[in-house]
């Protein structure tokens, strides 16, 4: 399946061959059960809340600001909502929501050091919410990225995702 999207927050069209193994070099999927309702978990998925629980973004960004208009809290989760991360060093970090089902699913495209299509899935479970994060990512370094991805980058990202999920759980179960 080929998905081609041209959005406000990117300068070029990105092609993702998810089934043919083209440009997408990696996929990470992690889940955790959180003793909190989906609504409470969903609130933490706003772009301006990511720095509260995501170690990766905390390490890279000073702040995150919406670039789309936000008049009411629900605007942060609507399709087309976009944000810009202010980096600690050089670079650009831009995000845009491409799919949103209130307290069920949120999909976004992120453009920074790596390009990613991330999806957050919230499912009710007996004691709260099962939170799953799925990320397809593309490395910007051509053949070097293809070599480094399975040896180093995937391991680092998987550990980072696990820390992020534990941080989110800790915050929400207080």
Order of alpha helices (4+ residues) and beta strands (2+ residues): beta-beta-beta-alpha-alpha-alpha-beta-beta-beta-beta-beta-beta-alpha-alpha
